Amino acid sequence: MPTYRVEILRDARKAIAELPGEARRRVLIAILELESNPRPPGAKKLQGEEDAYRIRVGIYRIVYSILDSILVVTVVRVAHRREVYR
């Protein structure tokens, strides 16, 4: 299985930096795991979006897109579940 390159947009990096310690660690681990499996069990494809997915990490959500043609995963947003889709 090919390895994907993970890119994290600036707003997502800021959101990750503001998370409490243990949540930040769990979110970062989940993002790193996207390199080897961009569609892990529990990942949901977002409706109305061509290549957008989300995974759950506790009460937080990671929204990302996958470009299979160039093997890139782009983390677009990381937020609390109540705020992530706004």
Phi, psi and omega in degrees: 000132182290156178263132178268152173266133181257126175244140180241120180294157186303315180297322178292320178300317179298316181297319179297318181297332182272353180289152174297154188315303183293321178296319179300316180298315180294321178295316180296320177298316180298321179293317179297326179293341178294338178301319183265336180214091183288349177234069183290164176303136181094349177289138180242136174282133182278133180292144178082359179239139183294311187223033182259139181226165173218146173235153179261137172226093185063234181269005181254155178235143176246119178254130184212163176241154181238128173247094183296329184297329180240010177056053179233134172248126180247117177280117186266321187207142173227123182201167174298148185302332183282342185246350193295328185264004181282000000 
